């Protein structure tokens, strides 16, 4: 029997949403998994660190973090368990979390239908002659459209990147040396480290959009939410303006694309930002861990695909139950493939 380790943070959270207070009831998830004869243990990331050379042939269920350094720590640690254990989410899913740059590379591999996007580590890499403006600038890391802007030329990008430089201890030390201890200021070194101050993505701008769609997939259930932009803004994510009143034809187009993505990449859960432009469905962003659960929690219905058609089911949803069910389905598929 494989042992299932559910990894919480030191304070006991297993956050599935963007804030720790939206964390799930870990004991309920444990109880649901034990119904399927899994031996379940609740541990911390420190436990994994202490057992980095001994933990093998196990199932490790964990989640990411919205705090960058915490997420980097989780990524560093989890990578050591990839070869000899089943990780949920897998490493690719973890790296794609709130990492728009990695999502561009991810799309190259899996062809999910991401809107035409390019990933850059420095503005000097952008070819002003071939880049189509206006386009959408996105910082490589972040959520809820924070830092996302329309840029009209290279100078706009330079201004954004410059404004994103952090005034930290290194920045202060550099300027103290530059202006007060000039003999210790190394121009060549400062020129060297000034490259790639802020990774970013340039994405094709789709003008005239006033809404997009959020799709959550848990197991075989698809939860759908329409999100509108605020006045004089092109960003629907983070606007707080939502609706469940969705034209069925639009719902079918969105759901077909979501199912296509699910078939191309296997995950336990999916969070997809999609839009319809010129009658075609495009992928804006995607996540496979630490997803905002509001689309599921507040929904009074979900969709499933049965007998070659989409069926709408009116029912409320419990996050722990749906998360546990999606885990079981994913585990059954993973264990079948590994046997």
Buried (B, 14 or more C-beta within 10 A) or exposed (E): EBBBBBBBBEEEBBBBBBEBEBBBEBEBBBEBBEEEEBEBEBBBBEBBEEBEEEBEEBBBBBBBBBEEEEBEBBBEBBEBBEEEBBBBBBEBBBBBBBBBBBBBEBBEEEEBBBBBBBBBBBBEEBEEEEBEBBBBBBBBBBBBBEBBBBBEEBEBBBBBBEEEEEEEEEEEEBEEBBEEEEEEBEEEEEEEEEEEBBBBBBBBBBEEBEBBBBBBBBBBBBBBBBBBBEEEEBBBBBBEBBEEEBEEEBBBBBBEBBBBBBEEBEBBBBBBBBBBBEEEBBBBBBBBBBBBBBBBBEBEBBBBBEEEEBEEEEEEBBBBEBBBBBBBBBBEEBEEEEE
